């Protein structure tokens, strides 16, 4: 059954067409700002066209262009240029080790590999060994991609890609096993941009968006790079995060939209200059890449007057599936209802075929035009994830009567304590509500008697005098007895993956930094 997409705002054939349209409608509007450099939309399109033509000459069309780069003006231009060249853009975390890069590059087999100065020491020794045909160093010490800004002949290379062509090969971060490459077509990507716009409408020509999240990650691409282009807004790219720098950018650039991960919001509120910061231009904040503690959302709104809207998605979902709508009552813990044209169901964990009633916890499955085409070189994993037209997300959640999704945990993170199912996400929320706790995470660990028990890792708030009994007393007051942690360990920091998710595998393996 094809979903009804007639109510969506304009769906471009590809994001390349979206950029071309923005340059036609607002040629002189500022499109990108990164440090002292900037591009208008007309200049942006010329730079994309010029570099795309070069990529075509290097054999990129129909192949892949790997991008091992941090945030920069070059990264934004190169992402669009890879698409315009008819290649799959393959963004890769630039701080990956040689071992991690080797697996991905071998699997992706790119025709061209782009990298920057920060990744050069790791990437360059691999190029010959892995047989990469062409490589280009970008940014400082290499090629700058704004050289076509005034070149009227730098048009997009023909033919442009179509909706059915592969657009992106995005490797899932994961915390176990080897990364899998997710194939997303241009049509899937473009329709998700319009689905997001329908749920979270922007003001055309009147938005300033800050990109502090890494552009190799799907959240930043969807909620920064593509969101800004769709509304012909100004995207301010920050090469790296520092709380004082971000607060200065928000004030100086009159930022209207702040997409960020929970660690950014938590870090900003803990910064000494936060209370004096100017948030008068800010309209909305978007949270993604990891679950947002309810207490963080509440404190942010109390201090700034600006809501943080949370959504749910994943790389395999193109990536956005649900989002809390602007102007609606914020339901604590909710990831909002499904985007237009998207269906969400909660099904049994055992077989994934029985649809569970409202209020029941089960695996979240989704169906919509944005869902991936499949995994590269992984037919078995593709068959497991895509069944009868549904994407099985591997996340545990429930729906309320209004269709709002509440994510309870990853399916694999569910702990069984004495025969009872415990979702550590619920314990996390209780821990974060304690005024003496800055950050916390709970995991299930083996226990010879109960099978598994819950262990809590806690970072004290500065100046807080907190011991394990205080934490356990708080948990006992808010959780059923079998959900209360069996042990509390105070640590200096909660380990996280490279994209900011709490690294629960590291916690289960005991890799936290103890006090």
C-alpha positions, -999 to +999 in steps of 0.1 A: +000+000+000+015+033-011+011+061+015-008+093+007+018+120+002-005+145-015-005+167+016+032+171+018+050+203+009+070+202-023+089+170-027+120+176-049+132+147-071+166+148-053+183+171-028+204+184-058+172+197-073+164+212-039+197+231-039+192+243-075+157+255-066+171+275-036+197+291-058+171+301-083+147+316-057+173+332-034+205+335-053+219+363-032+209+350+002+237+337+025+236+299+024+267+289+044+289+305+070+319+288+085+343+310+104+353+340+082+341+323+050+306+323+035+287+314+003+254+327-011+231+302-027+242+310-062+278+306-052+270+274-033+254+259-064+284+269-086+309+253-062+288+221-060+286+220-098+323+227-103+334+200-078+308+175-090+321+178-126+356+170-113+343+140-094+326+127-126+359+130-144+375+108-117+349+080-122+326+088-094+293+084-113+276+052-103+302+045-076+308+060-042+326+091-028+338+086+007+341+117+029+364+114+060+360+150+071+351+171+100+326+200+099+336+226+073+324+246+043+342+219+022+322+191+038+289+208+030+299+214-006+314+179-011+282+162+002+260+179-024+287+175-051+289+137-045+251+136-050+253+158-081+280+136-096+256+107-095+276+090-068+267+077-034+280+100-007+296+079+020+303+100+051+327+084+076+336+095+111+370+113+108+382+102+142+379+065+133+410+044+137+428+027+109+411-006+118+376+010+117+383+029+084+398-002+068+366-022+072+344+006+059+366+015+029+369-021+018+332-026+020+323+007+003+349+005-025+348+042-032+361+056-065+372+088-047+381+094-011+380+129+004+397+136+037+409+166+057+440+176+076+427+161+109+422+127+094+452+128+071+476+109+094+453+080+096+439+080+061+470+086+039+488+053+049+456+034+040+451+047+005+475+026-014+470-005+008+432-004+001+435+004-035+415+036-035+417+050-071+416+087-063+419+108-031+417+145-025+427+163+007+403+191+015+405+222+036+436+237+052+467+222+036+447+208+007+419+219-017+394+246-008+360+241-025+349+277-029+371+284-060+341+281-084+320+308-065+324+334-093+326+309-122+294+313-144+304+281-163+303+259-132+270+243-137+257+209-125+269+180-146+243+162-167+225+140-163+213+147-128+205+118-106+169+106-103+147+095-074+155+058-079+193+063-079+213+056-048+222+088-029+239+078+003+258+049+018+257+056+056+275+032+079+256+026+112+277+034+142+265+006+165+283-006+196+286-042+187+298-060+156+310-045+123+293-014+108+267-020+081+263+003+051+228+016+047+217+023+011+194+053+008+180+064-026+175+100-037+137+095-035+138+082+000+160+111+012+141+138-006+107+127+006+120+125+042+130+162+039+095+171+030+079+148+056+101+166+082+090+200+068+054+190+070+058+181+107+082+209+116+075+238+092+102+264+088+100+300+076+113+302+040+141+327+037+140+336+074+159+310+093+194+309+108+204+273+117+236+264+136+253+231+128+273+220+158+266+183+153+290+163+130+280+164+094+291+128+088+260+119+110+225+115+096+210+138+122+231+168+112+225+161+075+187+159+079+182+186+106+210+210+095+222+206+060+190+196+043+166+216+066+186+248+059+186+243+021+149+234+019+139+267+036+167+287+019+181+296+053+216+304+065+235+274+079+263+284+103+287+255+105+308+251+136+340+231+131+339+220+167+319+225+199+327+247+228+300+260+249+312+296+249+317+295+211+282+281+206+266+307+228+284+334+210+273+321+176+236+319+188+238+356+198+259+369+169+242+351+140+207+354+156+202+317+154+165+306+151+170+268+151+193+248+173+196+210+164+218+192+189+223+161+209+216+157+246+252+162+256+252+197+240+221+208+259+235+193+292+269+209+286+255+243+278+234+244+310+264+234+330+285+262+315+291+293+337+281+317+310+247+301+303+227+322+326+238+354+309+234+341+273+211+357+247+185+333+234+160+359+222+163+349+185+158+312+192+125+297+181+130+260+185+155+234+195+156+198+180+171+169+199+184+138+182+210+110+180+203+098+216+175+099+241+170+132+258+164+130+296+131+145+306+148+166+333+171+182+307+141+192+285+123+207+315+153+227+328+161+240+293+126+253+288+125+269+323+158+287+316+155+297+279+117+297+272+124+276+241+112+241+237+134+211+228+114+189+204+125+153+203+120+129+175+128+093+167+146+078+138+176+058+127+200+056+097+178+028+082+148+050+083+160+078+060+164+089+089+134+106+106+102+086+116+085+107+143+088+141+158+070+161+185+052+189+168+059+226+175+032+242+196+018+210+210+019+201+247+052+184+255+045+149+267+074+138+290+094+111+272+075+113+240+092+112+206+060+125+190+037+110+164+047+095+130+056+119+102+030+122+074+030+091+052+047+070+079+031+042+099+044+031+133+033-002+150+043-020+182+047-057+177+057-087+198+094-093+204+093-130+197+080-131+161+073-095+152+039-103+137+014-096+165+004-059+167+002-050+204-025-027+219-020+009+230+002+011+261+020-022+255+058-023+252+072-042+222+094-037+192+089-006+171+084-013+134+078+014+107+067+017+072+071+047+049+086+060+017+118+071+035+128+036+047+162+023+033+166+002+002+187-023+023+222-029+036+252-030+012+266-065+008+244-078+036+214-097+022+207-117+053+207-086+076+186-068+050+160-097+051+160-096+089+155-058+091+130-054+062+101-079+065+068-077+046+074-040+038+082-031+075+114-019+090+121-036+123+139-009+142+153-030+171+139-004+195+114-011+223+086+013+226+049+020+232+022+042+216-003+062+236-039+067+225-029+098+205-003+080+185+027+094+203+057+071+204+076+065+236+110+048+232+117+026+262+150+010+252+170-008+226+157-044+222+191-058+230+195-036+261+164-051+278+174-068+311+156-097+326+158-094+364+144-124+381+120-131+353+109-095+350+116-073+320+135-041+330+142-013+305+173+006+316+160+037+298+133+040+325+160+038+353+180+064+334+151+089+336+147+084+373+184+089+379+185+121+358+156+135+379+178+135+411+191+171+417+225+158+427+231+139+395+247+155+364+246+124+342+238+088+346+232+055+328+219+021+338+227-013+322+219-049+329+248-070+340+250-108+347+240-120+381+243-157+393+210-155+412+187-132+393+201-138+358+207-101+355+206-071+378+208-033+371+240-014+377+239+024+377+268+046+367+265+081+381+283+114+376+278+138+406+267+174+399+294+198+409+293+204+446+268+177+453+274+155+484+259+123+471+265+087+481+252+054+468+225+051+495+211+085+485+208+073+449+192+040+459+167+058+482+157+080+453+153+049+430+133+030+456+109+059+458+103+059+421+108+024+408+094-011+415+118-030+437+131-053+409+140-022+388+161-006+416+199-009+408+217-036+426+249-014+426+257+023+421+291+033+408+303+069+408+323+078+377+340+109+362+322+106+329+297+084+311+314+068+281+298+077+247+302+066+212+316+089+185+282+103+177+273+110+213+252+080+222+257+065+257+280+035+251+261+009+270+285-018+258+314-001+274+294+002+306+285-034+305+321-043+299+331-021+329+350+005+308+337+036+328+362+059+344+358+054+381+364+080+408 
